[in-house]
Amino acid sequence: MSFAPTKGLDGVCITDHDTMAVRQVFREGVQDNGLCVIFGLEYATGEGDFLLFGPFEEIRPRLSAAELLRYVEDSGGVAVAAHPCRRTRSTRENLIKDHLCRIVESVNGRNSRPENEQAASWCKRYNVSQVSGSDAHSLSELGMAVTRFHEPIHSRADLIRSLKNGLFTAERDEDEGKPLPALHLHAVTPARIEGL
């Protein structure tokens, strides 16, 4: 797990699609080199994809977005609308408008600029929080977009608390060139995470 710190990252979140099986490969929490590794998952619904953090190792599949978001809230977890305005796999706007999901990934490293701009406009229009994530599927994409947290993150519980309390800032394109010690909010798959 030595690659992420060379990108200026203090931590990474591994959010594989519809599974938290990464827990069978890596240890969650602060690693020997100081890197914080947090497990979550990217849950796909017909109304959009959501990054989930909480006790969701055994979450039931095929929930509707509204069912999922209520379940996450009732379980004490947190959900983030992933790449919400992507041309494919877009999030239904009413889920953000009605505050069923109160955190939006307004900067996604794999989205086009117009897709990210539309997501940022939703955040302003509906007064929801914004995060950034690289959506890395390879090591070269890691750290392309990051979220800076305003208090130390050492565990999944710390991350959830910070997200729920708005103790973070989405790093935007205009921040390029600045050091980005941050917790990276999106994932690489376990097969590609070796060497981090």
C-alpha positions in Angstrom: 0.0 0.0 0.0 2.8 2.4 -0.8 1.5 4.0 -4.0 -1.3 6.2 -2.6 1.0 8.3 -0.4 3.2 9.2 -3.4 0.0 10.7 -4.9 -0.3 13.0 -1.8 -3.2 10.9 -0.4 -3.6 10.2 3.3 -6.3 7.6 2.6 -8.4 5.8 0.1 -11.8 4.3 0.1 -12.3 1.1 -1.8 -15.9 1.0 -3.1 -16.2 -2.0 -5.4 -19.4 -2.5 -7.3 -22.1 -4.2 -5.1 -19.6 -6.0 -2.8 -17.4 -5.4 0.2 -15.4 -8.6 -0.5 -12.2 -6.4 -0.3 -12.3 -7.1 3.4 -11.1 -10.6 2.7 -8.0 -9.2 0.9 -7.0 -6.1 2.9 -7.2 -4.9 6.5 -9.4 -1.8 7.0 -8.0 1.2 9.0 -4.7 2.8 9.3 -1.9 0.8 7.6 1.7 0.4 8.8 2.7 3.3 6.4 0.0 5.6 7.8 -2.4 5.3 4.9 -6.0 5.0 6.0 -8.0 2.4 4.0 -11.8 2.6 4.3 -14.2 0.0 2.9 -17.5 0.9 1.3 -19.4 -0.3 -1.8 -20.9 1.2 -4.9 -24.5 0.0 -5.0 -26.3 0.1 -8.3 -30.0 0.9 -8.6 -32.2 1.6 -11.6 -32.2 5.3 -10.4 -28.5 5.8 -10.0 -25.4 4.4 -8.2 -24.5 5.2 -4.6 -21.3 5.0 -2.6 -22.3 3.5 0.7 -20.3 3.6 4.0 -21.6 1.8 7.0 -22.5 -1.8 8.1 -23.3 -3.0 4.6 -21.2 -6.1 4.2 -24.4 -8.2 3.8 -26.7 -5.6 2.2 -29.7 -7.0 0.3 -29.4 -6.7 -3.5 -31.9 -5.1 -5.9 -33.3 -2.4 -3.6 -34.8 0.6 -5.3 -32.9 3.9 -4.7 -35.5 5.2 -2.2 -35.5 1.9 -0.3 -31.7 1.9 -0.3 -31.4 5.4 0.9 -33.9 4.9 3.7 -32.1 1.7 4.8 -28.7 3.5 4.8 -30.1 6.3 7.0 -31.8 3.9 9.4 -28.6 1.9 9.7 -26.5 4.9 10.7 -24.5 4.9 7.4 -24.1 7.4 4.7 -24.8 7.4 1.0 -23.1 9.5 -1.7 -24.6 9.9 -5.2 -21.8 8.5 -7.5 -21.2 10.2 -10.9 -24.9 11.5 -10.7 -25.0 13.2 -14.1 -23.1 10.7 -16.2 -24.7 10.2 -19.6 -25.2 6.5 -18.6 -26.1 5.4 -15.1 -27.3 8.8 -14.1 -29.0 9.5 -10.7 -32.7 10.6 -10.7 -32.7 14.3 -9.9 -35.7 13.9 -7.5 -33.6 11.8 -5.1 -31.3 14.8 -4.6 -34.1 17.4 -4.8 -36.1 15.6 -2.1 -33.0 15.2 0.0 -33.2 11.4 0.1 -29.5 11.7 -0.8 -27.7 14.7 0.7 -24.2 14.2 -0.6 -23.3 14.3 -4.3 -20.1 13.5 -6.1 -19.8 16.7 -8.0 -16.3 16.0 -9.3 -15.7 12.6 -10.7 -12.4 11.9 -12.3 -14.0 9.8 -15.1 -16.8 12.2 -15.9 -16.8 14.9 -18.6 -16.5 18.5 -17.5 -20.2 19.1 -18.5 -21.3 16.1 -16.4 -19.4 17.4 -13.4 -20.8 20.9 -13.9 -24.3 19.6 -14.0 -23.7 17.7 -10.7 -22.3 20.8 -9.1 -25.3 22.8 -10.2 -27.6 20.3 -8.5 -25.6 20.7 -5.2 -26.2 24.5 -5.3 -29.8 24.3 -6.4 -30.8 21.7 -3.8 -28.4 22.7 -1.1 -26.6 19.4 -0.7 -23.0 18.6 0.1 -20.3 17.9 -2.6 -17.5 15.4 -2.6 -14.8 14.6 -5.3 -13.6 11.1 -6.3 -11.4 9.8 -9.0 -13.5 6.7 -9.7 -10.1 5.0 -10.3 -10.1 1.7 -12.1 -6.3 1.8 -12.4 -3.5 3.1 -10.3 -2.8 5.8 -12.8 -6.3 7.3 -12.2 -5.9 7.3 -8.4 -6.0 10.7 -6.8 -7.3 12.5 -9.9 -10.1 14.0 -7.8 -10.1 14.1 -4.0 -12.0 15.1 -1.0 -10.2 17.0 1.8 -11.5 16.2 5.3 -11.2 18.8 8.1 -10.6 16.4 10.9 -8.5 13.2 11.0 -10.0 10.1 9.5 -8.8 6.8 11.1 -11.8 4.5 10.6 -15.1 4.0 8.8 -16.9 5.5 11.8 -14.7 8.7 11.5 -15.5 8.9 7.8 -19.3 8.6 8.3 -19.2 11.2 11.1 -17.3 13.7 8.9 -19.6 13.1 6.0 -22.8 13.4 8.0 -21.5 16.7 9.6 -20.2 18.3 6.5 -16.5 18.3 7.7 -15.0 18.1 4.2 -14.4 20.0 1.0 -14.6 18.7 -2.6 -11.3 19.6 -4.4 -12.2 21.1 -7.8 -10.2 21.6 -11.0 -9.1 25.1 -10.0 -7.3 23.5 -7.1 -4.9 21.7 -9.4 -1.2 22.2 -8.5 -1.9 22.4 -4.8 -0.8 19.6 -2.5 -3.8 17.3 -1.8 -3.4 15.4 1.4 -6.8 14.0 1.5 -9.0 10.9 1.7 -9.8 9.7 -1.7 -13.4 8.8 -2.0 -13.7 6.4 -4.8 -12.2 3.0 -5.6 -10.1 0.7 -7.4 -11.0 -3.0 -7.7 -9.1 -5.5 -5.5 -7.4 -7.0 -8.5 -5.9 -3.7 -9.4 -5.2 -2.4 -6.0 -2.0 -4.4 -5.5 1.0 -2.1 -5.2 -1.0 0.8 -3.7 
